[in-house]
Amino acid sequence: MVLVYTSVALMLLLGVSCGAQILPATSLISNDWEYQGTTEISVDARFQFPVSDKLYGIFFEEIGHAGEGGIYAEMIQDRSFDALAYTTGFLDSPAQTLVLTEGMLSPSNLSATLQMAPELGHGDLSTLRAEMAQKYRLSNSPERLLLQPKSWFPTVNTSAALTKLQPLNKDNTIALNISADGEEGGIINTGYWGISISEGKTYQLSIHLAAVDDASLVRVALESTDGRQTYASASLEPLASHWKKFKVNLTAGATDGSAQLRISFKGPGSVLVDSVSLFPGENIVEGLINPWPFRPDLVEALKGLEPKFLRVPGGCVVEGNILKEAFHWKKSIGPNDIRPGHWDLWGYWNTDGLGMFEYLLLAEELDAVPVWVANNGVSHQESIAVQDLGPWIQSALDSLEFAMGGVWTPWGAVRREMGHPKPFNISHFAIGNEDCGHAWYVENYRAFFDAIRRVYPHMQLIANCDLRGDQAPVQEFDWHIYTSQWDLINRQHEFDNMVPGADPLVFASEYAVTADGGWGNLKGALAEATFMTGMERNSEVVHMASFAPLFSNVHDHWWQTDLIMFNATQWYGIPSYYVQKLFSAAQGVSYVLTAAQSDTSFVHNELAAASATCQDSKCSKLALKVVNNGGFRSKATVTIKGLSQSALNTTARADVLTGAFPEIENSLDHPRSVFPKEEFIHLHPANASGSSDVDAAAFTFSLPPNALVVLHLDLDIAPGSEPKLATRNPHVMSSLMALKHYRSRTDTGY
């Protein structure tokens, strides 16, 4: 037998890469290392430019079970049987009942998750997943319904039928009728790939029941998947012929990551069931109409990013494949049991438990500015003509009243009833998502723009692209890219020629390395860091930026790079998460003119990138981010013009993000293969090159291969000599950047 390993596979086995040093237990950036190249970093403290106070934020979209089975704390999948009704075709049919056969309830042969086959590389698998998405998720073909995971199963001697004959309310029209001829009948829900419970922890179950015949004494239980162990149970009685809501607390007697909920009743007879919901006890809070909606550990993961804004609810989810399946905010508010939900174009049912109210709560919890994205009458396959757009515009205006209106307004009163009388604050509103090129978008955008500005003149309105060529008013526009490592590295100069005040602001709301980023590897994260140095340099025009996608459940992981991966009990960040975290923490208030060059005898000078930002108005603290995209260790020399050597403290704190090889990734089993290491280093003085005409401080440090280093420098700035903010101009910047090594490149590799 002949075994053939790829270079990546060998590195995974050996823990090293060709020419790379094994990571030490000692300092990663001390000057004790042998160098394979040099990097020169020039910082000119005499020139500072404003950094947007909203530069780094996050973008949430319901993809990869980010919400359902993710940050949304609901533990029951398909709580109102709407997903089952949709996948069987019953939801929109004229039929009043549908008897469920074994085939309708059996798990699909087509898994929602493709496991990596040994013979498939990352590129092959990414292509396969993309093809699957196109065929099964993003089309209207019946095959896509096969991807909906099944979660409801009748117990032995039980028959089940979906029914519309006795709806819970006008918005929740589907119920499940379970019947038993013998002594007991019931159904089981398996949650989202199992219900994870912990010993001693309490969970609140709410359920609506109605007796059809002689059924009585419903029992609910959390149990093991084989039904042999019962962890908690309770009896619900008496039943009535009309709908009756029950609430009961269940305290788990053991820990089980894949438990199930059993609902059983004494037969013979039939019981109607609807709106079955299970939340952790700590999510039951006073004052809110529904349980607190968020899973705490995933909220903490978001807080770790210190996001300045939250873009919601999408993304393509805003559009939908067809307008009926778009996100309609009015159907996403109120008690959970009146929310009808909708089919999510990413391949599963969305209960809308995370609705507009919850998204605003999340922004508030994160202390982030909400950026609300509204449908403008355009889906992937349909467009509403501008003359028929009135209801869509009114819906947008109503959404803003819901968020910000006084409690005496119709929609403000609804917000108060939901438990938040204080208005939220929306200052940024996006008109559509990726709709440029669709029929009627330009006309619809203009209509939305004019209508919203009349009522909310303060609102920052965001277009889907730069529409000035279409004679449309543009304050700010979306900019999206998913690309390869080297393309994104070269795009660090994407915004260099834009002029503040003359050009619209840019919202880089979706970007990531996907083409060769594996499932989120180090080299992709470093390319993103390089791109981010360009956004900082141009932050007078780049107003906001966010990586995408944000979340994915490991059981529905088909997009290549998702910032935060999780299962029912734990999460980890891909290397890009820590890039975002480090840049956000060191965003600062102003950008200091910075340039970097690597030794071109090895590779072209785009291997290195750098950005320095003042952390306060006096620039007494300077964060210098340095990226090395090369596989060699470099001696980095930093020269800071406009600063005397004595003004630079001789020690500094450093955050170092690197790994054993460029393709290394994090995982549930190894969540910290790539993780920032904090160091305190001595700054070795160096000769300040090219600075004879001005004061300059210089020092050296060791720049590891495939690394991001953030140096936190303390500067002793004399009173009255603080640098002054300047207004950025591309022509002035061009001449200033004659820090001789700067130039824009279009190379795609080396």
Salt bridges, closest charged atoms under 4 A:
GLU40 OE1 - HIS741 NE2 3.22
ASP44 OD2 - ARG46 NH2 2.66
ASP53 OD1 - LYS54 NZ 3.37
GLU74 OE1 - ARG79 NH1 2.82
ASP92 OD1 - LYS324 NZ 2.99
ASP171 OD2 - LYS170 NZ 3.34
GLU223 OE2 - ARG262 NE 2.82
GLU282 OE2 - LYS201 NZ 3.20
ASP297 OD1 - ARG295 NE 2.73
GLU300 OE2 - LYS303 NZ 3.74
GLU319 OE1 - HIS380 NE2 3.39
GLU325 OE2 - ARG144 NH2 3.18
ASP337 OD2 - HIS208 NE2 3.43
ASP352 OD2 - HIS342 ND1 3.08
GLU358 OE2 - ARG339 NH2 2.96
GLU364 OE2 - HIS420 NE2 2.91
GLU365 OE2 - LYS303 NZ 3.00
ASP398 OD2 - LYS330 NZ 2.83
GLU434 OE2 - HIS480 ND1 2.71
ASP466 OD2 - ARG468 NH2 2.71
GLU476 OE2 - HIS543 ND1 2.99
ASP478 OD2 - ARG311 NH2 3.67
ASP478 OD1 - HIS480 NE2 3.90
ASP487 OD2 - ARG491 NE 2.76
GLU494 OE1 - ARG491 NH1 2.99
ASP496 OD2 - HIS493 ND1 3.02
ASP496 OD1 - ARG537 NH2 3.13
ASP503 OD1 - ARG468 NH2 3.30
GLU510 OE2 - ARG311 NH1 3.01
GLU510 OE2 - HIS480 ND1 3.62
GLU536 OE2 - LYS625 NZ 2.94
ASP556 OD2 - HIS65 ND1 2.91
ASP556 OD1 - ARG137 NH2 2.99
ASP562 OD1 - HIS557 NE2 3.33
GLU606 OE1 - HIS493 NE2 2.98
ASP655 OD2 - ARG653 NH1 3.24
ASP655 OD2 - HIS712 NE2 2.79
GLU665 OE2 - HIS122 NE2 3.45
GLU678 OE2 - ARG653 NH1 3.39
GLU679 OE2 - LYS677 NZ 3.87
ASP714 OD1 - LYS621 NZ 2.87
ASP747 OD2 - ARG745 NH2 2.52
